[in-house]
Amino acid sequence: MIYISYTTKPPGFLRRILALITTLVLIVLGLVFSAVFFVAILAIVAVFWTYLWWNTRKLRKRVVSYIDLSIYYERKFLEFERLCEVYLAVLLR
């Protein structure tokens, strides 16, 4: 049988310091990259949202004008209906 010995020298002080510094640098780079990525995604969404908002402004104005017109015509129809009722009440008296 072959026995494998895992007895190696423990890492030295300098190697531990370098490993710690490397780990910290990689963590900081990961955080910076994720922050830049997040800001880039926010910028893309803001540009897309502004594009949609700008291109639908005429449609929004038309919808508001149609709502205003429908309220106007509904009021006129109710007034006409009321006048018809009054007129019929006077005629049928």
PDB file of N, CA, C and O in Angstrom:
ATOM      1  N   MET A   1       0.829  -1.176   0.000  1.00  0.00           N
ATOM      2  CA  MET A   1       0.000   0.000   0.000  1.00  0.00           C
ATOM      3  C   MET A   1       0.878   1.245   0.000  1.00  0.00           C
ATOM      4  O   MET A   1       1.991   1.273   0.524  1.00  0.00           O
ATOM      5  N   ILE A   2       0.302   2.273  -0.622  1.00  0.00           N
ATOM      6  CA  ILE A   2       1.022   3.538  -0.680  1.00  0.00           C
ATOM      7  C   ILE A   2       0.354   4.508   0.281  1.00  0.00           C
ATOM      8  O   ILE A   2      -0.856   4.731   0.232  1.00  0.00           O
ATOM      9  N   TYR A   3       1.148   5.059   1.126  1.00  0.00           N
ATOM     10  CA  TYR A   3       0.638   6.053   2.065  1.00  0.00           C
ATOM     11  C   TYR A   3       1.065   7.429   1.599  1.00  0.00           C
ATOM     12  O   TYR A   3       2.230   7.674   1.285  1.00  0.00           O
ATOM     13  N   ILE A   4       0.089   8.317   1.564  1.00  0.00           N
ATOM     14  CA  ILE A   4       0.379   9.689   1.163  1.00  0.00           C
ATOM     15  C   ILE A   4       0.391  10.542   2.420  1.00  0.00           C
ATOM     16  O   ILE A   4      -0.557  10.545   3.205  1.00  0.00           O
ATOM     17  N   SER A   5       1.440  11.231   2.582  1.00  0.00           N
ATOM     18  CA  SER A   5       1.562  12.083   3.750  1.00  0.00           C
ATOM     19  C   SER A   5       1.141  13.502   3.387  1.00  0.00           C
ATOM     20  O   SER A   5       1.572  14.064   2.380  1.00  0.00           O
ATOM     21  N   TYR A   6       0.310  14.049   4.216  1.00  0.00           N
ATOM     22  CA  TYR A   6      -0.162  15.415   3.978  1.00  0.00           C
ATOM     23  C   TYR A   6       0.539  16.404   4.894  1.00  0.00           C
ATOM     24  O   TYR A   6       0.006  17.467   5.213  1.00  0.00           O
ATOM     25  N   THR A   7       1.658  16.060   5.281  1.00  0.00           N
ATOM     26  CA  THR A   7       2.392  16.958   6.165  1.00  0.00           C
ATOM     27  C   THR A   7       3.194  17.924   5.318  1.00  0.00           C
ATOM     28  O   THR A   7       4.230  17.588   4.745  1.00  0.00           O
ATOM     29  N   THR A   8       2.682  19.115   5.265  1.00  0.00           N
ATOM     30  CA  THR A   8       3.411  20.180   4.581  1.00  0.00           C
ATOM     31  C   THR A   8       3.639  21.285   5.593  1.00  0.00           C
ATOM     32  O   THR A   8       3.037  21.329   6.665  1.00  0.00           O
ATOM     33  N   LYS A   9       4.507  22.144   5.214  1.00  0.00           N
ATOM     34  CA  LYS A   9       4.772  23.254   6.118  1.00  0.00           C
ATOM     35  C   LYS A   9       3.589  24.210   6.098  1.00  0.00           C
ATOM     36  O   LYS A   9       3.038  24.485   5.032  1.00  0.00           O
ATOM     37  N   PRO A  10       3.190  24.717   7.251  1.00  0.00           N
ATOM     38  CA  PRO A  10       2.114  25.714   7.253  1.00  0.00           C
ATOM     39  C   PRO A  10       2.584  26.965   6.526  1.00  0.00           C
ATOM     40  O   PRO A  10       3.773  27.281   6.515  1.00  0.00           O
ATOM     41  N   PRO A  11       1.615  27.686   5.906  1.00  0.00           N
ATOM     42  CA  PRO A  11       2.009  28.890   5.166  1.00  0.00           C
ATOM     43  C   PRO A  11       2.657  29.910   6.091  1.00  0.00           C
ATOM     44  O   PRO A  11       2.296  30.060   7.258  1.00  0.00           O
ATOM     45  N   GLY A  12       3.602  30.583   5.528  1.00  0.00           N
ATOM     46  CA  GLY A  12       4.327  31.575   6.316  1.00  0.00           C
ATOM     47  C   GLY A  12       3.510  32.850   6.510  1.00  0.00           C
ATOM     48  O   GLY A  12       2.427  33.017   5.948  1.00  0.00           O
ATOM     49  N   PHE A  13       4.051  33.714   7.301  1.00  0.00           N
ATOM     50  CA  PHE A  13       3.373  34.976   7.625  1.00  0.00           C
ATOM     51  C   PHE A  13       3.151  35.821   6.379  1.00  0.00           C
ATOM     52  O   PHE A  13       2.073  36.387   6.196  1.00  0.00           O
ATOM     53  N   LEU A  14       4.162  35.910   5.523  1.00  0.00           N
ATOM     54  CA  LEU A  14       4.052  36.719   4.305  1.00  0.00           C
ATOM     55  C   LEU A  14       2.977  36.160   3.371  1.00  0.00           C
ATOM     56  O   LEU A  14       2.228  36.917   2.753  1.00  0.00           O
ATOM     57  N   ARG A  15       2.906  34.851   3.275  1.00  0.00           N
ATOM     58  CA  ARG A  15       1.918  34.227   2.411  1.00  0.00           C
ATOM     59  C   ARG A  15       0.505  34.477   2.944  1.00  0.00           C
ATOM     60  O   ARG A  15      -0.413  34.684   2.151  1.00  0.00           O
ATOM     61  N   ARG A  16       0.311  34.465   4.233  1.00  0.00           N
ATOM     62  CA  ARG A  16      -0.998  34.748   4.827  1.00  0.00           C
ATOM     63  C   ARG A  16      -1.405  36.200   4.567  1.00  0.00           C
ATOM     64  O   ARG A  16      -2.558  36.482   4.242  1.00  0.00           O
ATOM     65  N   ILE A  17      -0.453  37.110   4.713  1.00  0.00           N
ATOM     66  CA  ILE A  17      -0.745  38.528   4.461  1.00  0.00           C
ATOM     67  C   ILE A  17      -1.128  38.731   2.998  1.00  0.00           C
ATOM     68  O   ILE A  17      -2.079  39.455   2.705  1.00  0.00           O
ATOM     69  N   LEU A  18      -0.403  38.107   2.085  1.00  0.00           N
ATOM     70  CA  LEU A  18      -0.722  38.225   0.653  1.00  0.00           C
ATOM     71  C   LEU A  18      -2.090  37.622   0.339  1.00  0.00           C
ATOM     72  O   LEU A  18      -2.835  38.166  -0.476  1.00  0.00           O
ATOM     73  N   ALA A  19      -2.417  36.517   0.972  1.00  0.00           N
ATOM     74  CA  ALA A  19      -3.731  35.901   0.757  1.00  0.00           C
ATOM     75  C   ALA A  19      -4.838  36.817   1.275  1.00  0.00           C
ATOM     76  O   ALA A  19      -5.881  36.956   0.636  1.00  0.00           O
ATOM     77  N   LEU A  20      -4.615  37.440   2.426  1.00  0.00           N
ATOM     78  CA  LEU A  20      -5.602  38.361   2.987  1.00  0.00           C
ATOM     79  C   LEU A  20      -5.778  39.581   2.084  1.00  0.00           C
ATOM     80  O   LEU A  20      -6.904  39.999   1.816  1.00  0.00           O
ATOM     81  N   ILE A  21      -4.674  40.147   1.618  1.00  0.00           N
ATOM     82  CA  ILE A  21      -4.744  41.318   0.738  1.00  0.00           C
ATOM     83  C   ILE A  21      -5.431  40.956  -0.573  1.00  0.00           C
ATOM     84  O   ILE A  21      -6.252  41.727  -1.071  1.00  0.00           O
ATOM     85  N   THR A  22      -5.109  39.803  -1.136  1.00  0.00           N
ATOM     86  CA  THR A  22      -5.739  39.361  -2.383  1.00  0.00           C
ATOM     87  C   THR A  22      -7.242  39.172  -2.191  1.00  0.00           C
ATOM     88  O   THR A  22      -8.037  39.561  -3.046  1.00  0.00           O
ATOM     89  N   THR A  23      -7.623  38.579  -1.072  1.00  0.00           N
ATOM     90  CA  THR A  23      -9.045  38.383  -0.795  1.00  0.00           C
ATOM     91  C   THR A  23      -9.774  39.711  -0.663  1.00  0.00           C
ATOM     92  O   THR A  23     -10.859  39.885  -1.220  1.00  0.00           O
ATOM     93  N   LEU A  24      -9.191  40.637   0.063  1.00  0.00           N
ATOM     94  CA  LEU A  24      -9.819  41.944   0.227  1.00  0.00           C
ATOM     95  C   LEU A  24      -9.934  42.693  -1.099  1.00  0.00           C
ATOM     96  O   LEU A  24     -10.955  43.325  -1.370  1.00  0.00           O
ATOM     97  N   VAL A  25      -8.893  42.624  -1.919  1.00  0.00           N
ATOM     98  CA  VAL A  25      -8.924  43.285  -3.236  1.00  0.00           C
ATOM     99  C   VAL A  25     -10.014  42.681  -4.102  1.00  0.00           C
ATOM    100  O   VAL A  25     -10.738  43.412  -4.779  1.00  0.00           O
ATOM    101  N   LEU A  26     -10.144  41.360  -4.095  1.00  0.00           N
ATOM    102  CA  LEU A  26     -11.182  40.709  -4.905  1.00  0.00           C
ATOM    103  C   LEU A  26     -12.586  41.062  -4.404  1.00  0.00           C
ATOM    104  O   LEU A  26     -13.501  41.245  -5.207  1.00  0.00           O
ATOM    105  N   ILE A  27     -12.758  41.159  -3.098  1.00  0.00           N
ATOM    106  CA  ILE A  27     -14.070  41.549  -2.557  1.00  0.00           C
ATOM    107  C   ILE A  27     -14.409  42.981  -2.961  1.00  0.00           C
ATOM    108  O   ILE A  27     -15.533  43.263  -3.377  1.00  0.00           O
ATOM    109  N   VAL A  28     -13.443  43.878  -2.839  1.00  0.00           N
ATOM    110  CA  VAL A  28     -13.677  45.282  -3.209  1.00  0.00           C
ATOM    111  C   VAL A  28     -13.968  45.397  -4.706  1.00  0.00           C
ATOM    112  O   VAL A  28     -14.874  46.128  -5.107  1.00  0.00           O
ATOM    113  N   LEU A  29     -13.207  44.683  -5.531  1.00  0.00           N
ATOM    114  CA  LEU A  29     -13.465  44.722  -6.979  1.00  0.00           C
ATOM    115  C   LEU A  29     -14.847  44.165  -7.311  1.00  0.00           C
ATOM    116  O   LEU A  29     -15.526  44.687  -8.196  1.00  0.00           O
ATOM    117  N   GLY A  30     -15.262  43.131  -6.624  1.00  0.00           N
ATOM    118  CA  GLY A  30     -16.599  42.578  -6.843  1.00  0.00           C
ATOM    119  C   GLY A  30     -17.687  43.578  -6.476  1.00  0.00           C
ATOM    120  O   GLY A  30     -18.673  43.721  -7.200  1.00  0.00           O
ATOM    121  N   LEU A  31     -17.511  44.270  -5.350  1.00  0.00           N
ATOM    122  CA  LEU A  31     -18.498  45.281  -4.949  1.00  0.00           C
ATOM    123  C   LEU A  31     -18.541  46.448  -5.932  1.00  0.00           C
ATOM    124  O   LEU A  31     -19.617  46.940  -6.272  1.00  0.00           O
ATOM    125  N   VAL A  32     -17.381  46.885  -6.381  1.00  0.00           N
ATOM    126  CA  VAL A  32     -17.327  47.990  -7.349  1.00  0.00           C
ATOM    127  C   VAL A  32     -17.994  47.571  -8.656  1.00  0.00           C
ATOM    128  O   VAL A  32     -18.774  48.332  -9.229  1.00  0.00           O
ATOM    129  N   PHE A  33     -17.692  46.374  -9.124  1.00  0.00           N
ATOM    130  CA  PHE A  33     -18.293  45.895 -10.364  1.00  0.00           C
ATOM    131  C   PHE A  33     -19.810  45.791 -10.230  1.00  0.00           C
ATOM    132  O   PHE A  33     -20.538  46.176 -11.145  1.00  0.00           O
ATOM    133  N   SER A  34     -20.289  45.279  -9.105  1.00  0.00           N
ATOM    134  CA  SER A  34     -21.737  45.144  -8.939  1.00  0.00           C
ATOM    135  C   SER A  34     -22.397  46.521  -8.861  1.00  0.00           C
ATOM    136  O   SER A  34     -23.497  46.699  -9.384  1.00  0.00           O
ATOM    137  N   ALA A  35     -21.749  47.499  -8.221  1.00  0.00           N
ATOM    138  CA  ALA A  35     -22.314  48.844  -8.152  1.00  0.00           C
ATOM    139  C   ALA A  35     -22.369  49.483  -9.543  1.00  0.00           C
ATOM    140  O   ALA A  35     -23.374  50.093  -9.906  1.00  0.00           O
ATOM    141  N   VAL A  36     -21.304  49.346 -10.307  1.00  0.00           N
ATOM    142  CA  VAL A  36     -21.280  49.906 -11.668  1.00  0.00           C
ATOM    143  C   VAL A  36     -22.335  49.224 -12.535  1.00  0.00           C
ATOM    144  O   VAL A  36     -23.015  49.885 -13.320  1.00  0.00           O
ATOM    145  N   PHE A  37     -22.474  47.922 -12.399  1.00  0.00           N
ATOM    146  CA  PHE A  37     -23.479  47.177 -13.158  1.00  0.00           C
ATOM    147  C   PHE A  37     -24.886  47.646 -12.793  1.00  0.00           C
ATOM    148  O   PHE A  37     -25.727  47.834 -13.672  1.00  0.00           O
ATOM    149  N   PHE A  38     -25.140  47.834 -11.501  1.00  0.00           N
ATOM    150  CA  PHE A  38     -26.442  48.298 -11.044  1.00  0.00           C
ATOM    151  C   PHE A  38     -26.752  49.691 -11.591  1.00  0.00           C
ATOM    152  O   PHE A  38     -27.873  49.935 -12.038  1.00  0.00           O
ATOM    153  N   VAL A  39     -25.797  50.594 -11.564  1.00  0.00           N
ATOM    154  CA  VAL A  39     -25.997  51.949 -12.087  1.00  0.00           C
ATOM    155  C   VAL A  39     -26.232  51.913 -13.598  1.00  0.00           C
ATOM    156  O   VAL A  39     -27.054  52.671 -14.115  1.00  0.00           O
ATOM    157  N   ALA A  40     -25.523  51.044 -14.301  1.00  0.00           N
ATOM    158  CA  ALA A  40     -25.717  50.930 -15.751  1.00  0.00           C
ATOM    159  C   ALA A  40     -27.125  50.430 -16.065  1.00  0.00           C
ATOM    160  O   ALA A  40     -27.772  50.937 -16.981  1.00  0.00           O
ATOM    161  N   ILE A  41     -27.598  49.448 -15.318  1.00  0.00           N
ATOM    162  CA  ILE A  41     -28.959  48.945 -15.534  1.00  0.00           C
ATOM    163  C   ILE A  41     -29.981  50.038 -15.230  1.00  0.00           C
ATOM    164  O   ILE A  41     -30.952  50.194 -15.971  1.00  0.00           O
ATOM    165  N   LEU A  42     -29.780  50.793 -14.160  1.00  0.00           N
ATOM    166  CA  LEU A  42     -30.691  51.901 -13.849  1.00  0.00           C
ATOM    167  C   LEU A  42     -30.704  52.949 -14.959  1.00  0.00           C
ATOM    168  O   LEU A  42     -31.760  53.479 -15.304  1.00  0.00           O
ATOM    169  N   ALA A  43     -29.536  53.245 -15.514  1.00  0.00           N
ATOM    170  CA  ALA A  43     -29.458  54.232 -16.596  1.00  0.00           C
ATOM    171  C   ALA A  43     -30.209  53.739 -17.832  1.00  0.00           C
ATOM    172  O   ALA A  43     -30.927  54.507 -18.473  1.00  0.00           O
ATOM    173  N   ILE A  44     -30.046  52.475 -18.161  1.00  0.00           N
ATOM    174  CA  ILE A  44     -30.735  51.912 -19.331  1.00  0.00           C
ATOM    175  C   ILE A  44     -32.244  51.951 -19.120  1.00  0.00           C
ATOM    176  O   ILE A  44     -32.982  52.312 -20.037  1.00  0.00           O
ATOM    177  N   VAL A  45     -32.712  51.588 -17.940  1.00  0.00           N
ATOM    178  CA  VAL A  45     -34.142  51.620 -17.645  1.00  0.00           C
ATOM    179  C   VAL A  45     -34.669  53.057 -17.697  1.00  0.00           C
ATOM    180  O   VAL A  45     -35.765  53.295 -18.204  1.00  0.00           O
ATOM    181  N   ALA A  46     -33.895  54.017 -17.176  1.00  0.00           N
ATOM    182  CA  ALA A  46     -34.325  55.413 -17.201  1.00  0.00           C
ATOM    183  C   ALA A  46     -34.430  55.927 -18.634  1.00  0.00           C
ATOM    184  O   ALA A  46     -35.375  56.643 -18.965  1.00  0.00           O
ATOM    185  N   VAL A  47     -33.484  55.575 -19.473  1.00  0.00           N
ATOM    186  CA  VAL A  47     -33.531  56.011 -20.878  1.00  0.00           C
ATOM    187  C   VAL A  47     -34.734  55.390 -21.579  1.00  0.00           C
ATOM    188  O   VAL A  47     -35.440  56.078 -22.316  1.00  0.00           O
ATOM    189  N   PHE A  48     -34.976  54.109 -21.362  1.00  0.00           N
ATOM    190  CA  PHE A  48     -36.111  53.429 -21.986  1.00  0.00           C
ATOM    191  C   PHE A  48     -37.426  54.033 -21.501  1.00  0.00           C
ATOM    192  O   PHE A  48     -38.330  54.271 -22.301  1.00  0.00           O
ATOM    193  N   TRP A  49     -37.539  54.282 -20.207  1.00  0.00           N
ATOM    194  CA  TRP A  49     -38.762  54.855 -19.641  1.00  0.00           C
ATOM    195  C   TRP A  49     -39.004  56.254 -20.204  1.00  0.00           C
ATOM    196  O   TRP A  49     -40.137  56.596 -20.540  1.00  0.00           O
ATOM    197  N   THR A  50     -37.953  57.063 -20.311  1.00  0.00           N
ATOM    198  CA  THR A  50     -38.087  58.404 -20.875  1.00  0.00           C
ATOM    199  C   THR A  50     -38.510  58.336 -22.336  1.00  0.00           C
ATOM    200  O   THR A  50     -39.342  59.129 -22.777  1.00  0.00           O
ATOM    201  N   TYR A  51     -37.948  57.400 -23.086  1.00  0.00           N
ATOM    202  CA  TYR A  51     -38.320  57.213 -24.485  1.00  0.00           C
ATOM    203  C   TYR A  51     -39.809  56.886 -24.603  1.00  0.00           C
ATOM    204  O   TYR A  51     -40.511  57.473 -25.426  1.00  0.00           O
ATOM    205  N   LEU A  52     -40.291  55.951 -23.783  1.00  0.00           N
ATOM    206  CA  LEU A  52     -41.710  55.601 -23.829  1.00  0.00           C
ATOM    207  C   LEU A  52     -42.589  56.782 -23.421  1.00  0.00           C
ATOM    208  O   LEU A  52     -43.611  57.054 -24.050  1.00  0.00           O
ATOM    209  N   TRP A  53     -42.185  57.471 -22.374  1.00  0.00           N
ATOM    210  CA  TRP A  53     -42.972  58.609 -21.898  1.00  0.00           C
ATOM    211  C   TRP A  53     -43.048  59.686 -22.975  1.00  0.00           C
ATOM    212  O   TRP A  53     -44.117  60.246 -23.218  1.00  0.00           O
ATOM    213  N   TRP A  54     -41.931  59.976 -23.618  1.00  0.00           N
ATOM    214  CA  TRP A  54     -41.883  61.034 -24.627  1.00  0.00           C
ATOM    215  C   TRP A  54     -42.717  60.661 -25.852  1.00  0.00           C
ATOM    216  O   TRP A  54     -43.408  61.511 -26.415  1.00  0.00           O
ATOM    217  N   ASN A  55     -42.656  59.411 -26.259  1.00  0.00           N
ATOM    218  CA  ASN A  55     -43.380  59.007 -27.464  1.00  0.00           C
ATOM    219  C   ASN A  55     -44.866  58.771 -27.225  1.00  0.00           C
ATOM    220  O   ASN A  55     -45.619  58.660 -28.192  1.00  0.00           O
ATOM    221  N   THR A  56     -45.311  58.691 -25.993  1.00  0.00           N
ATOM    222  CA  THR A  56     -46.734  58.506 -25.732  1.00  0.00           C
ATOM    223  C   THR A  56     -47.414  59.777 -25.240  1.00  0.00           C
ATOM    224  O   THR A  56     -48.572  59.727 -24.825  1.00  0.00           O
ATOM    225  N   ARG A  57     -46.729  60.905 -25.275  1.00  0.00           N
ATOM    226  CA  ARG A  57     -47.324  62.129 -24.743  1.00  0.00           C
ATOM    227  C   ARG A  57     -48.517  62.578 -25.579  1.00  0.00           C
ATOM    228  O   ARG A  57     -49.503  63.062 -25.024  1.00  0.00           O
ATOM    229  N   LYS A  58     -48.449  62.428 -26.918  1.00  0.00           N
ATOM    230  CA  LYS A  58     -49.582  62.810 -27.763  1.00  0.00           C
ATOM    231  C   LYS A  58     -50.785  61.918 -27.474  1.00  0.00           C
ATOM    232  O   LYS A  58     -51.922  62.388 -27.440  1.00  0.00           O
ATOM    233  N   LEU A  59     -50.530  60.648 -27.269  1.00  0.00           N
ATOM    234  CA  LEU A  59     -51.607  59.719 -26.958  1.00  0.00           C
ATOM    235  C   LEU A  59     -52.272  60.080 -25.630  1.00  0.00           C
ATOM    236  O   LEU A  59     -53.496  60.025 -25.508  1.00  0.00           O
ATOM    237  N   ARG A  60     -51.465  60.446 -24.640  1.00  0.00           N
ATOM    238  CA  ARG A  60     -52.025  60.842 -23.339  1.00  0.00           C
ATOM    239  C   ARG A  60     -52.892  62.085 -23.476  1.00  0.00           C
ATOM    240  O   ARG A  60     -53.951  62.179 -22.855  1.00  0.00           O
ATOM    241  N   LYS A  61     -52.441  63.051 -24.297  1.00  0.00           N
ATOM    242  CA  LYS A  61     -53.232  64.265 -24.509  1.00  0.00           C
ATOM    243  C   LYS A  61     -54.564  63.929 -25.182  1.00  0.00           C
ATOM    244  O   LYS A  61     -55.601  64.489 -24.828  1.00  0.00           O
ATOM    245  N   ARG A  62     -54.531  63.013 -26.155  1.00  0.00           N
ATOM    246  CA  ARG A  62     -55.765  62.620 -26.834  1.00  0.00           C
ATOM    247  C   ARG A  62     -56.716  61.916 -25.878  1.00  0.00           C
ATOM    248  O   ARG A  62     -57.926  62.139 -25.926  1.00  0.00           O
ATOM    249  N   VAL A  63     -56.178  61.072 -25.018  1.00  0.00           N
ATOM    250  CA  VAL A  63     -57.030  60.380 -24.054  1.00  0.00           C
ATOM    251  C   VAL A  63     -57.694  61.373 -23.117  1.00  0.00           C
ATOM    252  O   VAL A  63     -58.886  61.258 -22.831  1.00  0.00           O
ATOM    253  N   VAL A  64     -56.936  62.343 -22.641  1.00  0.00           N
ATOM    254  CA  VAL A  64     -57.513  63.363 -21.750  1.00  0.00           C
ATOM    255  C   VAL A  64     -58.588  64.157 -22.482  1.00  0.00           C
ATOM    256  O   VAL A  64     -59.637  64.443 -21.904  1.00  0.00           O
ATOM    257  N   SER A  65     -58.349  64.521 -23.742  1.00  0.00           N
ATOM    258  CA  SER A  65     -59.350  65.287 -24.487  1.00  0.00           C
ATOM    259  C   SER A  65     -60.607  64.446 -24.726  1.00  0.00           C
ATOM    260  O   SER A  65     -61.719  64.971 -24.675  1.00  0.00           O
ATOM    261  N   TYR A  66     -60.436  63.130 -24.990  1.00  0.00           N
ATOM    262  CA  TYR A  66     -61.607  62.270 -25.160  1.00  0.00           C
ATOM    263  C   TYR A  66     -62.396  62.154 -23.862  1.00  0.00           C
ATOM    264  O   TYR A  66     -63.627  62.134 -23.883  1.00  0.00           O
ATOM    265  N   ILE A  67     -61.703  62.078 -22.747  1.00  0.00           N
ATOM    266  CA  ILE A  67     -62.393  62.013 -21.458  1.00  0.00           C
ATOM    267  C   ILE A  67     -63.165  63.308 -21.225  1.00  0.00           C
ATOM    268  O   ILE A  67     -64.318  63.280 -20.796  1.00  0.00           O
ATOM    269  N   ASP A  68     -62.523  64.448 -21.510  1.00  0.00           N
ATOM    270  CA  ASP A  68     -63.201  65.735 -21.347  1.00  0.00           C
ATOM    271  C   ASP A  68     -64.423  65.826 -22.258  1.00  0.00           C
ATOM    272  O   ASP A  68     -65.478  66.304 -21.843  1.00  0.00           O
ATOM    273  N   LEU A  69     -64.275  65.363 -23.508  1.00  0.00           N
ATOM    274  CA  LEU A  69     -65.406  65.411 -24.441  1.00  0.00           C
ATOM    275  C   LEU A  69     -66.524  64.491 -23.993  1.00  0.00           C
ATOM    276  O   LEU A  69     -67.700  64.842 -24.097  1.00  0.00           O
ATOM    277  N   SER A  70     -66.169  63.321 -23.496  1.00  0.00           N
ATOM    278  CA  SER A  70     -67.222  62.390 -23.083  1.00  0.00           C
ATOM    279  C   SER A  70     -67.989  62.949 -21.893  1.00  0.00           C
ATOM    280  O   SER A  70     -69.205  62.779 -21.811  1.00  0.00           O
ATOM    281  N   ILE A  71     -67.301  63.611 -20.974  1.00  0.00           N
ATOM    282  CA  ILE A  71     -67.989  64.233 -19.839  1.00  0.00           C
ATOM    283  C   ILE A  71     -68.896  65.357 -20.336  1.00  0.00           C
ATOM    284  O   ILE A  71     -70.024  65.504 -19.867  1.00  0.00           O
ATOM    285  N   TYR A  72     -68.399  66.149 -21.286  1.00  0.00           N
ATOM    286  CA  TYR A  72     -69.186  67.249 -21.840  1.00  0.00           C
ATOM    287  C   TYR A  72     -70.456  66.720 -22.506  1.00  0.00           C
ATOM    288  O   TYR A  72     -71.552  67.217 -22.249  1.00  0.00           O
ATOM    289  N   TYR A  73     -70.296  65.695 -23.373  1.00  0.00           N
ATOM    290  CA  TYR A  73     -71.459  65.171 -24.082  1.00  0.00           C
ATOM    291  C   TYR A  73     -72.414  64.437 -23.151  1.00  0.00           C
ATOM    292  O   TYR A  73     -73.623  64.427 -23.378  1.00  0.00           O
ATOM    293  N   GLU A  74     -71.873  63.827 -22.107  1.00  0.00           N
ATOM    294  CA  GLU A  74     -72.753  63.173 -21.142  1.00  0.00           C
ATOM    295  C   GLU A  74     -73.615  64.207 -20.425  1.00  0.00           C
ATOM    296  O   GLU A  74     -74.805  63.988 -20.202  1.00  0.00           O
ATOM    297  N   ARG A  75     -73.013  65.321 -20.070  1.00  0.00           N
ATOM    298  CA  ARG A  75     -73.784  66.392 -19.417  1.00  0.00           C
ATOM    299  C   ARG A  75     -74.855  66.950 -20.365  1.00  0.00           C
ATOM    300  O   ARG A  75     -75.997  67.184 -19.971  1.00  0.00           O
ATOM    301  N   LYS A  76     -74.447  67.157 -21.637  1.00  0.00           N
ATOM    302  CA  LYS A  76     -75.408  67.682 -22.607  1.00  0.00           C
ATOM    303  C   LYS A  76     -76.556  66.696 -22.811  1.00  0.00           C
ATOM    304  O   LYS A  76     -77.709  67.110 -22.934  1.00  0.00           O
ATOM    305  N   PHE A  77     -76.255  65.398 -22.850  1.00  0.00           N
ATOM    306  CA  PHE A  77     -77.290  64.390 -23.033  1.00  0.00           C
ATOM    307  C   PHE A  77     -78.233  64.385 -21.839  1.00  0.00           C
ATOM    308  O   PHE A  77     -79.447  64.285 -22.016  1.00  0.00           O
ATOM    309  N   LEU A  78     -77.696  64.490 -20.623  1.00  0.00           N
ATOM    310  CA  LEU A  78     -78.542  64.512 -19.437  1.00  0.00           C
ATOM    311  C   LEU A  78     -79.424  65.758 -19.419  1.00  0.00           C
ATOM    312  O   LEU A  78     -80.587  65.692 -19.020  1.00  0.00           O
ATOM    313  N   GLU A  79     -78.873  66.893 -19.852  1.00  0.00           N
ATOM    314  CA  GLU A  79     -79.682  68.111 -19.942  1.00  0.00           C
ATOM    315  C   GLU A  79     -80.800  67.944 -20.970  1.00  0.00           C
ATOM    316  O   GLU A  79     -81.938  68.347 -20.732  1.00  0.00           O
ATOM    317  N   PHE A  80     -80.463  67.341 -22.124  1.00  0.00           N
ATOM    318  CA  PHE A  80     -81.456  67.111 -23.170  1.00  0.00           C
ATOM    319  C   PHE A  80     -82.547  66.164 -22.674  1.00  0.00           C
ATOM    320  O   PHE A  80     -83.730  66.384 -22.931  1.00  0.00           O
ATOM    321  N   GLU A  81     -82.146  65.119 -21.967  1.00  0.00           N
ATOM    322  CA  GLU A  81     -83.098  64.166 -21.422  1.00  0.00           C
ATOM    323  C   GLU A  81     -84.049  64.860 -20.447  1.00  0.00           C
ATOM    324  O   GLU A  81     -85.258  64.629 -20.469  1.00  0.00           O
ATOM    325  N   ARG A  82     -83.492  65.699 -19.605  1.00  0.00           N
ATOM    326  CA  ARG A  82     -84.304  66.430 -18.628  1.00  0.00           C
ATOM    327  C   ARG A  82     -85.264  67.384 -19.333  1.00  0.00           C
ATOM    328  O   ARG A  82     -86.425  67.505 -18.942  1.00  0.00           O
ATOM    329  N   LEU A  83     -84.774  68.065 -20.378  1.00  0.00           N
ATOM    330  CA  LEU A  83     -85.651  68.960 -21.133  1.00  0.00           C
ATOM    331  C   LEU A  83     -86.784  68.199 -21.794  1.00  0.00           C
ATOM    332  O   LEU A  83     -87.917  68.678 -21.833  1.00  0.00           O
ATOM    333  N   CYS A  84     -86.488  67.019 -22.311  1.00  0.00           N
ATOM    334  CA  CYS A  84     -87.530  66.190 -22.931  1.00  0.00           C
ATOM    335  C   CYS A  84     -88.574  65.779 -21.909  1.00  0.00           C
ATOM    336  O   CYS A  84     -89.769  65.784 -22.206  1.00  0.00           O
ATOM    337  N   GLU A  85     -88.143  65.427 -20.720  1.00  0.00           N
ATOM    338  CA  GLU A  85     -89.083  65.047 -19.670  1.00  0.00           C
ATOM    339  C   GLU A  85     -89.982  66.218 -19.295  1.00  0.00           C
ATOM    340  O   GLU A  85     -91.191  66.058 -19.129  1.00  0.00           O
ATOM    341  N   VAL A  86     -89.389  67.371 -19.165  1.00  0.00           N
ATOM    342  CA  VAL A  86     -90.170  68.565 -18.812  1.00  0.00           C
ATOM    343  C   VAL A  86     -91.141  68.898 -19.939  1.00  0.00           C
ATOM    344  O   VAL A  86     -92.308  69.204 -19.695  1.00  0.00           O
ATOM    345  N   TYR A  87     -90.655  68.836 -21.164  1.00  0.00           N
ATOM    346  CA  TYR A  87     -91.498  69.146 -22.311  1.00  0.00           C
ATOM    347  C   TYR A  87     -92.667  68.164 -22.397  1.00  0.00           C
ATOM    348  O   TYR A  87     -93.801  68.580 -22.634  1.00  0.00           O
ATOM    349  N   LEU A  88     -92.409  66.872 -22.208  1.00  0.00           N
ATOM    350  CA  LEU A  88     -93.486  65.885 -22.243  1.00  0.00           C
ATOM    351  C   LEU A  88     -94.443  66.075 -21.077  1.00  0.00           C
ATOM    352  O   LEU A  88     -95.649  65.875 -21.226  1.00  0.00           O
ATOM    353  N   ALA A  89     -93.927  66.451 -19.938  1.00  0.00           N
ATOM    354  CA  ALA A  89     -94.807  66.675 -18.783  1.00  0.00           C
ATOM    355  C   ALA A  89     -95.723  67.853 -19.046  1.00  0.00           C
ATOM    356  O   ALA A  89     -96.888  67.827 -18.649  1.00  0.00           O
ATOM    357  N   VAL A  90     -95.217  68.897 -19.714  1.00  0.00           N
ATOM    358  CA  VAL A  90     -96.042  70.058 -20.029  1.00  0.00           C
ATOM    359  C   VAL A  90     -97.075  69.720 -21.082  1.00  0.00           C
ATOM    360  O   VAL A  90     -98.219  70.165 -21.001  1.00  0.00           O
ATOM    361  N   LEU A  91     -96.676  68.929 -22.076  1.00  0.00           N
ATOM    362  CA  LEU A  91     -97.615  68.581 -23.140  1.00  0.00           C
ATOM    363  C   LEU A  91     -98.717  67.630 -22.672  1.00  0.00           C
ATOM    364  O   LEU A  91     -99.863  67.720 -23.113  1.00  0.00           O
ATOM    365  N   LEU A  92     -98.354  66.735 -21.788  1.00  0.00           N
ATOM    366  CA  LEU A  92     -99.331  65.735 -21.335  1.00  0.00           C
ATOM    367  C   LEU A  92    -100.184  66.207 -20.155  1.00  0.00           C
ATOM    368  O   LEU A  92    -100.993  65.434 -19.642  1.00  0.00           O
ATOM    369  N   ARG A  93    -100.032  67.370 -19.745  1.00  0.00           N
ATOM    370  CA  ARG A  93    -100.817  67.914 -18.659  1.00  0.00           C
ATOM    371  C   ARG A  93    -102.227  68.101 -18.986  1.00  0.00           C
ATOM    372  O   ARG A  93    -103.001  68.558 -18.145  1.00  0.00           O
TER     373      ARG A  93
END
